[in-house]
Amino acid sequence: MAQKPAILTVDDDPQVLRAVDRDLKRRYGKTYRVVRASSGAEALELLDRLAQRGTPVALVLADQRMPKMTGVELLGQTRGSIPDAKRALLTAYADTDAAIAAINTADIDYYLQKPWDPPEEKLYPVLDDLLEEWQAGHRPDFDGIRIVGHRWSTDAHRIRDFLARNLVPYRFHDLETDPKAQSLAGTELDRGKTVVLTADGERLETPSNHELAGHVGLQTQATDDFYDLIIIGGGPGGLAAAVYAASEGLSAVLVEREAPGGQAGTSSRIENYLGFPSGLSGADLARRAVTQAKRFGVEILTPHEATDLRRDGDYRTVRLDDGSELSSHAVLIATGVSYRRLEAQGVDDLAGRGVYYGAAMSEAQACKGEDVAIVGAGNSAGQAAIHFAGYAARVHMIVRGSSLERSMSQYLVDRIEQDDTITVHLGTVVTCASGDDHLEHLSIARRDAPEGEAETLDVSSLFVFIGAAPRTEWLDGVLERDARGFLYAGPELANGSGRPKDWPLERDPFLLETNVPGVFVAGDVRHQSVKRVASAVGEGSIAVRFVHRHLSKV
């Protein structure tokens, strides 16, 4: 049997140490091994012994005011030996400023103040959250899905990215570097083939995302054919709407084409989202939201794409890509946006083979020690640059504009400027991408340089974060869109008149309602929306209020 993960608590005050130990064992003793130490030195020795036994450490909770070694110093020293463990500081009120500063300097995840009574209110909620996040990223002895293929195969990348974004654990065996790969594959694989070995022993050869979803436990079919609300898009706006709708008693189904979290789900770190002082990844935000939505009874269908929307009297019907249909009283469009294609010679030919759109977190580990490039200057590009700097030898940021400050939050600009691994090329564009079977060289040029004058970067991967393209072609002729495809809603309908010419109701459209009554829009896909996670979450939750008002009139 696998060993219980450990929770280590450290405090030089025997009475406090006993109290913390008691409360931790009462809550977590069945799942975790709770151990304690009375000093920083003793804690480091204990961690060495746990490592020798192969015991994973989930959490270290250390008091700040300890002689010889403070809690911040101890937690800082654990970063190398247990990098994946969660670290929390137990402080007195007077130490609050030091604790906040330590979040940046010592990679501390949280701090708690003494006294923590009652623990049900002041201790357990914080530690529950930290331990759940640790469990989501923990990789014990592996007996799950294995992928066998070539690193530079477009299908291998697609499969890995799909599983990673849907938070399905897997292990990738590269045929070029892993000696076990060929025996696992069973047969000789060319570049166009990828084998997936499921936990129950099935062998899938280059499966589609939909086929893969059925084998990894994702819901692909709705249980009903009618709901109060159909939500199209599983980004922050769609997930927020799902949580609020279901929590208020509405039956809701969410349809997502790739993975819950949307574009935000690929963000390596979101540090300006309210309530998370040390930040959280887009994948973690999506995981929390999905868990919350399912807890309230929301059905999440993945991967499915909506292909048609029509009005049937008081009902709204959505057709999916497999030909099935869902009907409802109301529909929310929260499909977000996609990154625009990079227009440069050779880029399309290398898509999925070194050229990726979005952060492609599944590629981060493979980039260790290599040079990579990032195109873009928004927050997503900045977050990706900082994330990949932890793996790559060099990160090149290709920025078309004259500064980062024009489109990126200042905290990210400051982090980038302080990181010697990141080189920023301002006023620069990509002119060509080349390589034999994957990306090897990238040509870049100053926008004001003479034609033909370019610099060549030797990079293995290029991550593109440019522009925002809404996928709303399927709504052409149904919902009013602007010239770029974003959806009009509320007062902006019919060029600001607020009443579309074919509007059938006596009331005006609600704030987030489209030109079809009962069809709402939220998040980045809305005309002139604020492209931020928090605003999408806000719009998703607000839209539910208007859904209720619409339902009261149906």
C-alpha positions in Angstrom: 0.0 0.0 0.0 1.1 3.5 -0.7 2.4 5.5 2.2 0.3 8.3 3.7 1.6 11.7 2.7 3.0 13.7 5.6 1.9 17.0 7.1 4.7 18.6 9.1 4.1 21.2 11.8 6.9 23.1 13.4 6.8 25.3 16.6 9.3 25.9 19.5 6.4 26.4 22.0 5.5 22.9 23.3 2.0 23.9 24.2 1.3 25.5 20.8 2.9 22.5 19.0 0.7 20.0 20.9 -2.4 22.1 20.1 -1.6 22.3 16.4 -0.8 18.6 16.3 -4.1 17.7 18.0 -6.2 19.8 15.6 -4.4 18.5 12.5 -4.8 14.9 13.5 -8.4 15.4 14.3 -9.1 16.6 10.8 -6.5 14.9 8.6 -5.3 11.9 10.6 -7.1 9.3 8.5 -5.6 10.6 5.2 -2.3 12.1 6.2 0.6 11.3 8.6 0.9 14.3 10.9 4.4 14.7 12.3 5.9 17.5 14.3 9.2 19.2 15.1 10.2 21.8 17.8 12.8 23.7 15.8 13.9 24.4 12.2 16.9 22.1 12.5 14.8 19.2 13.8 12.3 19.8 11.0 15.0 19.6 8.3 16.3 16.3 9.8 12.8 14.9 9.9 12.3 15.8 6.2 15.5 14.0 5.3 14.2 10.8 7.1 10.9 11.1 5.3 12.7 11.4 2.0 14.7 8.3 2.7 11.5 6.4 3.3 9.9 7.7 0.2 7.2 9.5 2.1 5.7 12.4 0.2 5.3 15.7 2.1 2.0 17.5 1.4 2.3 20.5 3.7 4.7 22.2 6.1 3.1 24.6 8.7 5.8 26.5 10.6 5.7 29.2 13.3 7.5 32.4 12.3 9.1 33.3 15.7 11.5 30.5 16.4 15.1 30.9 17.7 18.1 30.2 15.4 15.8 29.6 12.3 12.6 31.5 11.7 9.7 30.0 10.0 10.3 32.0 6.8 14.0 30.7 6.7 12.8 27.1 7.2 10.2 27.3 4.5 12.7 28.9 2.2 15.1 26.0 2.7 12.5 23.4 1.9 11.9 24.7 -1.6 14.8 22.5 -3.0 14.0 19.3 -1.1 10.2 19.3 -1.3 9.4 21.7 -4.2 5.8 20.5 -4.6 4.8 20.7 -0.9 2.5 23.5 0.2 4.1 25.9 2.7 2.2 27.9 5.3 3.4 30.3 8.0 1.8 30.6 11.5 2.2 34.1 12.7 1.3 36.6 15.4 -0.5 39.8 14.3 2.8 41.8 14.5 4.4 39.5 11.9 1.8 40.0 9.2 4.0 42.3 7.1 6.8 39.8 7.2 4.5 37.0 6.2 3.1 38.9 3.2 6.7 39.7 2.0 7.6 36.0 2.4 4.9 35.0 -0.1 7.2 36.5 -2.7 10.6 35.8 -1.3 10.2 32.3 0.2 7.4 30.9 -2.1 5.0 30.6 0.9 1.5 29.7 -0.1 -0.4 31.2 2.8 -0.1 32.5 6.3 -2.4 32.0 9.3 -2.6 34.1 12.5 -2.7 32.9 16.0 -4.9 32.1 17.7 -6.7 29.8 15.1 -9.7 29.0 17.3 -12.2 27.8 16.3 -10.2 25.7 13.8 -13.3 24.9 11.8 -13.4 28.6 10.8 -9.8 29.8 10.9 -7.6 26.8 10.2 -9.3 23.9 8.3 -10.8 25.9 5.4 -7.3 27.3 4.5 -5.5 23.9 4.9 -8.3 22.1 3.1 -7.7 24.3 0.1 -4.0 23.9 0.1 -4.1 20.1 0.5 -6.7 19.8 -2.3 -4.4 21.8 -4.6 -1.5 19.6 -3.6 -3.5 16.4 -4.3 -4.4 17.7 -7.7 -0.7 18.1 -8.7 0.6 15.1 -6.8 1.9 12.2 -8.9 2.2 9.0 -6.9 3.4 5.7 -8.3 1.8 5.8 -11.7 -0.7 3.2 -12.9 -2.9 5.4 -15.2 -2.9 6.4 -18.8 0.3 6.1 -20.8 0.9 7.8 -24.1 3.5 6.5 -26.5 4.6 8.6 -29.5 7.0 11.2 -30.8 7.5 14.5 -29.1 7.1 16.4 -32.3 4.0 14.5 -33.4 0.9 16.9 -33.8 -1.4 14.1 -32.6 0.8 13.3 -29.6 0.7 17.0 -28.6 -3.0 17.2 -29.1 -3.7 14.2 -26.9 -1.3 15.4 -24.2 -2.8 18.9 -24.2 -6.3 17.5 -24.1 -5.6 15.3 -21.1 -3.6 18.0 -19.3 -6.3 20.6 -19.7 -8.9 18.2 -18.5 -6.8 17.4 -15.5 -6.4 13.7 -16.4 -3.1 12.3 -15.2 -0.9 10.6 -17.8 2.6 9.7 -18.5 4.2 10.4 -21.9 6.8 8.0 -23.3 8.8 9.6 -26.1 10.0 7.1 -28.7 13.2 9.0 -29.3 14.3 9.3 -25.7 12.5 6.7 -23.5 13.9 3.1 -23.8 10.6 1.7 -22.6 8.5 3.4 -25.2 8.9 0.9 -28.0 8.0 -2.2 -25.9 5.0 -0.3 -24.6 3.8 0.5 -28.1 4.0 -3.1 -29.1 4.5 -2.3 -32.8 6.7 0.1 -34.8 5.2 3.6 -34.8 5.8 6.2 -37.5 5.5 9.9 -36.9 1.8 9.9 -37.7 0.9 7.4 -35.0 0.4 7.8 -31.3 -0.7 5.0 -28.9 -2.7 5.5 -25.8 -2.8 2.7 -23.2 -5.6 3.1 -20.7 -5.6 2.1 -17.1 -7.9 -0.9 -17.8 -5.6 -2.2 -20.5 -7.2 -1.0 -23.7 -4.9 0.2 -26.6 -6.1 3.2 -28.6 -4.3 4.2 -31.7 -4.3 7.9 -32.4 -7.7 8.4 -30.8 -9.8 11.5 -31.4 -10.5 13.8 -28.4 -14.1 12.6 -28.3 -13.0 8.9 -28.3 -10.4 9.7 -25.6 -13.0 11.5 -23.4 -15.2 8.4 -23.3 -12.2 6.3 -22.0 -11.1 8.7 -19.3 -14.4 9.2 -17.6 -15.5 12.6 -19.0 -19.2 13.1 -19.6 -19.9 13.2 -23.4 -23.7 12.8 -23.4 -26.4 14.7 -21.6 -28.7 12.9 -19.3 -31.8 15.0 -20.3 -32.8 16.7 -23.5 -34.3 19.8 -21.7 -32.8 22.2 -19.2 -33.5 25.6 -17.7 -30.2 26.9 -19.0 -27.7 25.7 -21.6 -24.3 27.3 -21.2 -22.0 27.2 -24.3 -18.4 27.6 -23.3 -16.5 26.5 -20.1 -14.3 29.4 -19.5 -14.5 31.5 -16.3 -17.7 33.2 -17.5 -19.4 29.9 -18.3 -18.3 28.2 -15.2 -19.4 31.1 -13.0 -22.8 31.0 -14.6 -23.0 27.3 -14.1 -22.2 27.6 -10.4 -24.7 30.4 -9.7 -27.5 28.9 -11.8 -27.3 25.5 -10.2 -26.9 26.9 -6.7 -30.1 28.8 -7.2 -32.1 25.8 -8.3 -31.8 25.9 -12.1 -31.1 22.8 -14.1 -28.0 23.6 -16.2 -25.8 21.9 -18.7 -22.4 23.3 -19.9 -21.0 22.4 -23.3 -17.2 22.8 -23.8 -15.3 22.2 -27.0 -11.9 21.4 -25.4 -11.6 21.6 -21.7 -13.1 23.6 -18.8 -11.2 26.8 -18.1 -11.1 28.1 -21.6 -8.2 30.3 -22.6 -7.7 31.3 -19.0 -7.2 27.6 -18.1 -3.9 27.6 -20.0 -2.5 30.5 -17.9 0.5 29.3 -15.9 -0.1 31.8 -13.1 -2.9 34.3 -12.3 -1.6 36.6 -9.6 -4.2 39.4 -9.6 -7.3 37.4 -9.0 -9.1 38.5 -5.8 -8.6 36.2 -2.8 -5.4 34.4 -3.9 -2.5 36.4 -2.6 0.1 33.9 -3.9 -1.7 33.4 -7.2 -3.1 30.3 -8.8 -2.8 28.6 -12.1 -5.5 28.7 -14.7 -5.8 24.9 -14.5 -6.3 25.1 -10.7 -8.9 27.8 -11.1 -10.7 25.6 -13.6 -10.4 22.6 -11.3 -12.0 24.4 -8.4 -14.8 25.8 -10.5 -15.6 22.4 -12.1 -15.7 20.8 -8.6 -18.0 23.5 -7.4 -20.3 23.3 -10.4 -20.6 19.5 -10.3 -21.3 19.7 -6.5 -24.4 21.7 -7.4 -25.4 19.2 -10.1 -24.2 20.9 -13.3 -23.6 18.5 -16.2 -20.4 19.3 -18.1 -20.2 17.8 -21.6 -16.6 17.6 -23.0 -15.5 17.8 -25.8 -18.5 19.1 -27.7 -19.0 22.1 -30.0 -22.3 23.9 -30.6 -23.1 24.2 -34.3 -26.5 25.8 -34.5 -28.9 27.8 -32.3 -32.6 28.3 -33.1 -35.7 29.7 -31.4 -38.7 27.4 -31.1 -41.4 29.5 -29.6 -40.6 29.9 -25.9 -37.7 27.4 -26.1 -34.2 27.6 -27.4 -32.5 24.7 -29.1 -28.8 24.0 -29.5 -27.4 21.5 -31.9 -24.1 19.8 -31.1 -21.3 18.6 -33.4 -22.5 15.0 -33.1 -26.0 15.9 -34.4 -27.7 15.7 -31.0 -29.9 18.6 -29.7 -30.5 20.2 -26.4 -33.4 22.5 -25.6 -33.9 25.0 -22.8 -35.7 28.1 -21.6 -32.5 30.1 -21.9 -29.0 30.0 -23.4 -25.8 31.7 -22.3 -23.0 32.1 -24.9 -19.7 32.3 -23.1 -17.4 30.8 -25.8 -14.5 33.3 -25.1 -11.9 34.0 -27.7 -9.0 32.1 -29.4 -5.6 33.4 -30.2 -5.1 34.6 -33.8 -2.9 32.7 -36.2 0.6 34.1 -36.5 1.1 35.2 -40.1 4.7 34.3 -40.9 6.4 31.9 -43.3 6.6 28.3 -42.1 4.5 28.8 -39.0 1.4 26.9 -40.1 3.6 24.0 -41.3 5.1 23.6 -37.8 1.9 23.9 -35.8 1.9 21.3 -33.1 5.5 20.5 -33.9 7.2 23.3 -31.9 4.6 26.1 -32.7 1.8 26.2 -30.2 -1.1 28.6 -29.5 -1.5 29.4 -25.9 0.8 28.2 -23.0 0.7 24.5 -23.9 1.5 23.5 -20.3 2.0 20.0 -21.5 5.2 21.1 -23.2 6.9 22.9 -20.3 8.8 20.0 -18.9 10.1 19.0 -22.4 11.5 22.5 -22.8 14.0 22.1 -19.9 17.4 23.5 -20.9 16.2 24.6 -24.3 15.6 28.1 -25.8 12.0 29.0 -26.4 10.2 32.1 -27.8 6.9 33.8 -26.9 5.0 36.1 -29.2 2.7 38.6 -27.5 2.6 41.3 -24.9 -0.6 40.7 -22.9 -0.9 39.2 -19.4 -1.1 35.7 -20.8 2.2 36.1 -22.6 3.8 37.6 -19.5 2.6 34.8 -17.3 3.9 32.2 -19.8 7.3 33.9 -20.0 7.8 33.7 -16.3 6.6 30.1 -16.1 8.8 28.9 -18.9 11.8 30.7 -17.5 11.7 28.1 -14.7 12.4 25.4 -17.3 14.1 26.9 -20.4 17.7 28.0 -20.7 16.5 31.2 -22.4 13.1 32.8 -23.1 12.7 35.3 -25.9 9.7 37.6 -25.9 8.8 38.9 -29.3 6.8 42.1 -28.8 5.4 44.1 -31.7 4.8 47.2 -29.7 7.3 49.7 -28.2 6.8 48.7 -24.5 5.3 46.0 -22.3 3.5 48.5 -20.1 1.0 49.4 -22.8 -0.8 46.0 -22.6 0.6 44.1 -19.5 -0.1 44.5 -15.8 2.8 46.2 -14.0 3.5 43.3 -11.6 4.3 41.1 -14.6 6.4 43.7 -16.2 8.5 44.0 -13.0 8.9 40.2 -12.8 10.1 40.0 -16.4 12.6 42.8 -16.0 14.0 41.1 -12.9 14.4 37.7 -14.6 17.8 37.3 -16.4 16.5 34.3 -18.3 14.0 36.4 -20.2 15.1 38.6 -23.2 12.5 41.1 -24.5 12.6 42.1 -28.2 10.5 45.3 -28.5 9.2 46.6 -31.8 9.9 43.1 -33.3 8.0 40.6 -35.4 8.4 37.0 -36.5 9.2 36.7 -40.2 9.9 33.0 -40.6 9.9 29.7 -38.7 11.9 26.7 -40.0 13.2 23.2 -39.1 13.4 19.7 -40.4 10.6 17.9 -38.7 10.0 20.4 -35.9 10.8 24.1 -35.1 14.5 24.8 -34.9 15.0 28.4 -36.1 13.0 31.5 -35.8 13.7 34.7 -37.9 12.8 38.0 -36.3 13.1 41.5 -37.5 12.6 45.0 -36.2 9.5 46.6 -37.6 11.6 49.6 -38.8 14.5 47.6 -40.2 15.2 47.5 -43.9 13.6 44.6 -45.8 15.6 41.4 -45.6 17.4 42.4 -42.4 16.6 39.8 -39.7 18.0 38.0 -36.7 17.9 34.2 -36.3 17.1 32.6 -32.9 17.8 28.9 -32.3 14.6 27.8 -30.5 12.8 24.6 -30.0 9.3 26.0 -29.2 7.3 29.0 -30.1 4.2 30.0 -28.0 1.8 32.4 -29.6 -0.4 34.9 -27.6 -1.7 37.5 -30.1 -5.1 39.0 -30.7 -8.5 37.8 -29.8 -10.7 36.0 -32.3 -14.2 35.0 -31.3 -15.6 31.7 -32.6 -19.1 32.9 -33.5 -19.4 31.9 -37.2 -22.0 29.4 -36.2 -24.2 32.2 -34.9 -24.1 34.2 -38.2 -27.6 35.3 -39.1 -28.9 34.4 -35.7 -27.3 36.8 -33.3 -26.1 40.4 -34.0 -22.3 40.6 -34.2 -19.8 43.4 -34.8 -17.4 43.4 -37.7 -14.9 41.2 -35.8 -17.5 38.6 -34.7 -18.1 39.8 -31.1 -21.7 39.6 -29.9 -23.8 42.7 -29.2 -25.9 42.7 -26.1 -28.2 45.0 -24.2 -28.0 48.8 -25.0 -25.5 48.2 -27.8 -27.9 46.2 -29.9 -29.1 47.9 -33.1 -26.3 50.4 -33.1 -27.1 51.7 -29.6 -30.9 52.0 -30.0 -31.3 49.2 -27.4 -34.2 47.6 -29.3 -33.5 45.3 -32.2 -35.9 45.7 -35.2 -37.3 42.2 -34.8 -37.5 42.3 -31.0 -40.8 40.5 -30.2 -41.2 41.6 -26.5 -42.6 44.8 -25.0 -39.7 45.1 -22.6 -36.2 46.1 -23.7 -33.4 43.5 -23.8 -31.7 43.0 -20.5 -28.1 44.2 -20.0 -26.4 40.9 -21.2 -29.2 39.8 -23.5 -28.7 39.4 -27.3 -31.2 40.2 -30.0 -32.9 36.9 -29.4 -34.9 36.9 -26.1 -33.6 34.4 -23.6 -30.2 34.2 -25.2 -27.5 35.9 -23.2 -23.7 36.5 -23.6 -20.9 36.9 -21.0 -17.2 37.2 -21.0 -14.7 37.9 -23.7 -17.0 37.0 -26.6 -19.2 40.1 -25.8 -18.6 43.3 -27.8 -16.3 45.7 -25.9 -15.9 43.4 -22.9 -13.0 43.7 -20.5 -10.6 40.8 -21.3 -9.9 39.8 -17.7 -10.8 36.6 -15.7 -12.5 38.6 -12.9 -14.8 40.5 -15.3 -15.8 37.2 -17.1 -16.7 35.6 -13.8 -18.7 38.7 -12.9 -20.6 38.7 -16.1 -21.3 35.0 -15.9 -22.9 35.4 -12.5 -24.8 38.6 -13.4 -26.2 36.9 -16.5 -27.9 34.3 -14.2 -29.9 37.1 -12.6 -31.3 38.1 -16.0 -32.0 34.5 -16.8 -34.2 34.4 -13.7 -36.0 37.5 -14.8 -36.5 36.0 -18.3 -37.8 32.8 -16.8 -40.3 34.6 -14.7 -42.0 36.0 -17.9 -41.9 32.7 -19.8 
